[in-house]
């Protein structure tokens, strides 16, 4: 759960710094980004960083809650979370089959 909190806070900090960075970009900076593949890749990584950290935070929370339920003593919660994960995997399978 601590990893989830840390990932969420890092996502917020990087998102705010991204807004500040993009607000200072001028036309010359945009032309420089369009000219260089390395700068384009670096800008793409900067734009994707908050979303990636938010995804990591969500995964940490999911692992934490699942671990808490599986190590608990409530049998019907274990069955419910197992059924939910099975349904999720089945839906993901159907999406992959539909896209292929």
Secondary structure as GFF3:
##gff-version 3
##sequence-region A 1 100
A	DSSP	alpha_helix	2	23	.	.	.	ID=ss1
A	DSSP	alpha_helix	27	35	.	.	.	ID=ss2
A	DSSP	alpha_helix	37	70	.	.	.	ID=ss3
A	DSSP	alpha_helix	75	99	.	.	.	ID=ss4
###
